[in-house]
Amino acid sequence: MMKYRSEIDGLRAFAVVPVVLFHAGFTGLSGGFIGVDIFFVISGYLISSIILGELEKGTFTLTSFYERRARRILPALFFVLLVCLPFAWIYLFPSELIDFGKSLIAVPLFSSNFLFWQSSGYFAQDSESITLLHTWSLAVEEQFYVFFPLIMMVLWRFGTKVLFFFLAVIGVMSLAYTEIGWRNYPDANFFLIFSRAWELLIGVAVAFYLIFKRPSISLLTSQILSLIGLLAVVGSIVFLDKSYPFPSLYALIPTLGAAFIIAFCRSGTIVHSLLSNRVIVGIGLISYSTYLWHLPLFVYAKMILDEPSLPIMALLASLSLLLGFISWRFVEKPFRDKNNYTRKQIFIASLVGSFVFILIGASLVYMQGAEFRYE
């Protein structure tokens, strides 16, 4: 079983808080959107570490892999979608409700990144009214994990060097595609898996390094390298902004920063002490649910209050943390406990829940956004 690293949860806090504050309108964190890029690196590291460990033991199966993904992703996601429904019905205009219905179809199918690529840019003004825009990143991750475990299983038999070389080639091709993408099709470049895979693969590379190549390095070296990583992450959050092409080579700064933290942070380093702080770790633990909650809160607050002040947005940001804790404690944790729900129950609930939201979404589109609400 993979050893728990509290500093990884701490790093999650450094990913989610900037995203939330960026969407809340805090100008001092103009690069807060890079929190998603940090999440990609973390996810790539954690998932590949688990898969590599199980492949070494001969215990890896696709069934168990997708069961873990379903337990981790779907319960909190479905809960947030359910709560959003009445607000969407009350506050969205017909055209907006149609778009919301399309989102409800796309989100359970993990294809919302394709939907938003076709309909709106991430930084566009009208994107501020899209309730589920942030689910594009979940779609990218899940699309990656359709193919990634299959590649790992097939190439594992040829040895770790062949496997790593193949993944490295894919990563370099993805990064090269990103550089072409931001110049020619920036929206597709932002939303689609082709220009994001390399960020997840940086996390995968760290897993290979720590499992198969980890050299003995001094505490001083760990101090320096992990601090460089933290400075790269914090510097990206403060100094980057939406005027920079993204993702692009600029995204190497926060992603490699996150990689340095994961690879070199250890007990006794300043970065480990900071990221292992109980409050920071606590925020990291609820980061997924907080991420799910924050944007719907902001979108509906702007509809209800027209132009909410920054203090109100700060209050809503705090509320997203509270809702994140509630979701983590009463939704995420129970469903991740295998003693509460069997694999069969998880898969059935996932299929039924997905079907229900797709059906509701299709109904909203079919009803043309329920114009009769205004009659």
C-alpha positions in Angstrom: 0.0 0.0 0.0 1.3 3.5 -0.9 2.6 5.4 2.1 0.6 8.5 3.0 2.4 11.8 2.4 0.8 14.7 4.3 2.8 17.2 2.2 0.9 16.0 -0.9 -2.4 17.1 0.7 -0.7 20.3 1.6 0.3 20.8 -2.0 -3.4 20.2 -3.0 -4.2 23.2 -0.8 -1.7 25.3 -2.7 -3.6 24.2 -5.9 -7.2 24.7 -4.8 -7.0 28.0 -2.9 -5.5 30.0 -5.7 -8.2 28.6 -8.2 -11.0 29.6 -5.8 -9.6 33.1 -5.1 -8.9 33.6 -8.8 -12.5 32.9 -9.7 -13.6 35.1 -6.8 -11.8 38.0 -8.4 -8.7 38.5 -6.2 -6.3 40.3 -8.5 -3.3 39.6 -6.4 -3.5 36.0 -7.5 -3.7 36.6 -11.2 -2.2 33.2 -11.9 -4.5 31.3 -9.7 -5.8 29.3 -12.6 -2.5 27.3 -12.6 -3.9 25.4 -9.6 -5.5 23.0 -12.1 -2.1 22.3 -13.6 -0.7 21.4 -10.2 -3.7 19.1 -9.7 -2.8 17.3 -12.9 0.8 16.7 -11.7 -0.4 15.4 -8.3 -3.0 13.1 -10.0 -0.4 11.7 -12.4 2.0 11.0 -9.6 -0.5 9.4 -7.2 -2.4 7.2 -9.8 0.8 6.0 -11.5 2.4 5.2 -8.1 -0.6 3.0 -7.2 -0.6 1.3 -10.6 3.2 0.7 -10.6 3.0 -0.7 -7.0 0.2 -3.1 -8.0 1.8 -4.1 -11.2 5.0 -5.1 -9.3 2.9 -7.2 -7.0 0.8 -8.6 -9.8 -2.4 -7.4 -8.2 -3.5 -4.7 -10.7 -6.8 -5.0 -12.4 -8.8 -2.6 -14.5 -11.9 -3.3 -12.4 -10.3 -2.3 -9.2 -8.8 0.8 -10.9 -12.1 2.1 -12.2 -13.8 1.2 -8.9 -11.3 3.6 -7.1 -12.0 6.3 -9.7 -15.7 6.0 -9.3 -15.5 6.1 -5.5 -13.2 9.1 -5.6 -14.9 11.2 -8.3 -18.6 10.5 -8.7 -20.4 10.7 -5.3 -19.3 14.3 -4.6 -19.8 15.3 -8.2 -23.3 13.9 -8.3 -24.1 15.6 -5.0 -23.1 19.0 -6.4 -25.0 18.5 -9.6 -28.1 17.6 -7.6 -27.9 20.8 -5.5 -27.3 22.9 -8.6 -30.5 21.8 -10.3 -33.1 23.9 -8.4 -30.9 27.0 -8.6 -30.5 26.5 -12.4 -34.2 26.1 -12.8 -35.0 29.3 -10.8 -32.2 31.6 -12.0 -31.1 30.6 -15.5 -32.7 32.1 -18.6 -33.9 29.6 -21.2 -30.7 29.8 -23.3 -28.6 29.4 -20.2 -30.7 26.4 -19.0 -30.2 24.7 -22.4 -26.5 25.1 -22.0 -26.8 23.8 -18.4 -28.7 20.8 -19.7 -25.9 20.1 -22.2 -23.4 20.3 -19.3 -25.5 17.7 -17.4 -25.2 15.4 -20.3 -21.5 16.0 -20.8 -20.3 15.9 -17.2 -21.2 12.2 -16.4 -19.7 11.2 -19.7 -16.5 13.1 -18.9 -16.7 15.1 -22.1 -17.4 18.6 -20.8 -14.0 19.8 -21.9 -15.1 19.2 -25.5 -18.4 20.9 -24.9 -16.8 24.0 -23.4 -14.1 24.0 -26.1 -16.9 24.4 -28.7 -19.0 26.9 -26.8 -16.8 29.2 -24.7 -13.2 30.1 -23.9 -12.2 29.7 -20.3 -11.3 33.4 -19.9 -14.2 34.7 -22.0 -16.6 37.1 -20.3 -19.6 34.9 -20.8 -17.8 32.0 -19.1 -18.6 33.6 -15.8 -22.2 32.4 -16.1 -21.4 28.7 -16.9 -22.1 26.8 -13.7 -20.1 23.7 -14.5 -17.2 25.1 -16.5 -14.7 23.9 -14.0 -15.6 20.2 -14.7 -13.5 20.4 -17.9 -10.5 19.4 -15.8 -12.2 16.3 -14.5 -13.0 15.3 -18.0 -9.3 15.7 -19.0 -8.2 13.5 -16.1 -10.8 10.8 -16.8 -10.0 10.7 -20.5 -6.3 10.3 -19.6 -7.2 7.4 -17.3 -9.1 5.6 -20.0 -5.9 4.9 -21.9 -3.2 5.2 -19.3 -3.8 2.0 -17.3 -4.1 0.1 -20.6 -0.7 1.4 -21.7 0.8 0.5 -18.4 -0.6 -3.1 -18.5 0.5 -3.8 -22.1 4.0 -2.3 -21.9 4.8 -3.5 -18.3 5.8 -6.9 -19.7 8.5 -5.2 -21.8 10.2 -3.6 -18.7 10.1 -0.3 -17.0 12.6 1.3 -19.4 10.5 0.6 -22.4 7.4 1.8 -20.6 9.0 5.0 -19.4 10.5 5.7 -22.8 7.1 5.4 -24.4 5.4 7.6 -21.9 8.2 10.2 -22.2 7.7 10.3 -26.0 4.0 10.9 -25.5 4.8 13.6 -23.0 7.2 15.4 -25.4 4.7 15.1 -28.2 2.0 16.6 -26.0 4.2 19.5 -25.0 5.1 20.2 -28.6 1.4 20.0 -29.5 0.7 22.6 -26.8 3.2 25.0 -28.3 1.5 24.7 -31.7 -1.9 24.8 -30.1 -1.8 28.1 -28.3 -0.6 29.8 -31.5 -3.3 28.3 -33.7 -6.3 27.1 -31.7 -6.1 28.5 -28.1 -9.4 27.3 -26.9 -8.8 23.7 -28.0 -5.3 24.0 -26.6 -6.7 25.0 -23.2 -9.5 22.4 -22.8 -8.4 19.2 -24.6 -6.4 16.2 -23.4 -3.8 16.4 -26.2 -2.3 19.6 -24.8 -2.7 18.6 -21.1 -1.4 15.0 -21.1 2.2 16.1 -20.6 1.2 17.7 -17.3 -0.1 14.5 -15.9 2.9 12.7 -17.3 5.2 14.9 -15.4 3.6 13.5 -12.3 4.0 10.0 -13.7 7.7 10.7 -14.3 8.1 11.6 -10.6 6.5 8.3 -9.6 9.0 6.4 -11.8 11.9 8.4 -10.3 10.9 7.8 -6.7 10.1 4.1 -7.2 12.9 3.0 -9.5 15.7 5.6 -9.6 15.6 7.3 -6.2 19.1 8.2 -5.3 20.3 9.0 -1.8 20.5 12.8 -1.6 21.5 15.0 1.3 19.0 17.0 3.4 20.5 20.2 2.1 19.9 19.2 -1.5 16.3 18.3 -0.6 16.0 21.7 1.1 17.2 23.6 -2.0 15.3 21.6 -4.6 12.0 21.6 -2.7 12.3 25.3 -2.0 12.9 25.9 -5.7 9.7 24.0 -6.4 7.7 26.0 -3.9 9.0 29.3 -5.3 8.1 28.2 -8.8 4.5 27.4 -7.7 4.0 30.5 -5.7 5.7 32.7 -8.3 3.4 31.3 -11.0 0.3 32.1 -8.9 1.4 35.7 -8.2 3.1 36.7 -11.5 1.4 34.8 -14.3 -1.9 36.0 -15.6 -4.4 35.3 -18.4 -2.3 37.4 -20.9 0.2 34.6 -21.0 -0.6 31.8 -23.5 -1.7 28.8 -21.5 -0.9 26.1 -21.4 2.4 26.6 -23.1 6.1 26.4 -22.1 5.1 28.8 -19.3 3.1 26.0 -17.7 6.4 24.2 -17.1 7.1 26.6 -14.3 4.3 25.5 -11.9 4.2 21.9 -13.1 7.9 21.3 -12.6 7.7 23.3 -9.4 5.0 20.8 -8.2 7.2 17.9 -9.4 10.2 19.2 -7.5 8.1 19.4 -4.3 6.8 15.9 -4.7 10.2 14.4 -5.6 12.4 16.2 -3.1 10.2 17.3 -0.2 10.9 15.2 2.9 10.8 15.3 6.6 13.2 17.9 7.9 12.8 20.3 5.0 11.2 23.7 5.3 8.7 22.9 2.6 7.7 19.7 4.4 7.1 21.6 7.6 4.9 24.1 5.8 2.9 21.7 3.7 2.4 19.3 6.6 0.8 22.1 8.7 -2.6 20.7 10.0 -4.7 23.5 8.6 -3.0 23.3 5.2 -3.4 19.6 5.1 -7.0 19.9 6.1 -7.7 22.2 3.2 -5.9 19.7 0.9 -8.1 16.9 2.1 -11.3 18.7 1.2 -9.8 20.3 -2.0 -11.7 18.1 -4.5 -15.1 18.9 -3.0 -14.2 22.5 -2.5 -13.2 22.7 -6.2 -16.6 21.3 -7.1 -18.5 23.8 -5.0 -16.8 27.1 -5.6 -17.8 27.9 -9.1 -21.5 27.2 -8.9 -21.5 29.3 -5.7 -19.9 32.2 -7.5 -22.1 31.9 -10.7 -25.4 31.9 -8.8 -24.2 34.7 -6.4 -23.5 36.9 -9.4 -26.9 36.2 -10.8 -28.7 36.8 -7.5 -26.7 39.8 -6.3 -25.8 41.2 -9.8 -22.3 42.6 -8.9 -21.3 41.1 -5.5 -18.5 43.0 -3.7 -15.1 41.5 -3.1 -15.9 40.9 0.6 -19.0 39.0 -0.3 -17.0 36.9 -2.8 -14.4 36.3 0.0 -17.3 35.1 2.2 -18.5 32.8 -0.6 -15.0 31.5 -1.0 -15.0 30.6 2.7 -18.4 29.0 2.2 -17.0 26.8 -0.5 -14.5 25.5 2.0 -17.3 24.8 4.5 -19.4 23.0 1.8 -16.2 21.2 0.7 -15.7 19.9 4.3 -19.4 18.8 4.5 -19.1 16.9 1.2 -15.8 15.3 2.1 -17.0 14.2 5.5 -20.5 13.0 4.6 -20.2 12.1 0.9 -16.6 11.4 -0.1 -15.4 9.5 2.9 -18.4 7.1 3.3 -18.3 6.1 -0.4 -14.6 5.6 -0.4 -14.9 3.2 2.5 -15.2 -0.3 1.0 -16.9 -1.5 4.2 -19.9 0.7 3.4 -20.5 -0.1 -0.2 -19.5 -3.0 -2.4 -17.9 -2.7 -5.8 -21.2 -3.9 -7.4 -23.2 -1.2 -5.5 -20.7 1.5 -6.6 -20.8 0.5 -10.3 -24.6 0.3 -10.3 -25.0 3.7 -8.5 -22.5 5.2 -10.9 -24.5 4.0 -14.0 -27.9 4.9 -12.5 -26.7 8.4 -11.4 -25.1 9.1 -14.8 -28.2 8.0 -16.6 -30.5 10.2 -14.4 -28.4 13.4 -15.0 -28.1 12.7 -18.7 -31.8 12.2 -18.9 -32.5 15.5 -17.0 -30.0 17.3 -19.2 -31.6 16.0 -22.3 -35.0 17.0 -21.0 -33.9 20.6 -20.4 -32.5 20.8 -23.9 -35.7 19.2 -25.4 -37.9 21.7 -23.5 -35.9 24.5 -25.0 -34.8 25.7 -21.6 -38.3 25.5 -20.1 -39.6 28.8 -21.5 -43.0 28.1 -19.9 -41.4 29.2 -16.6 -42.0 32.8 -17.8 -45.6 32.5 -19.0 
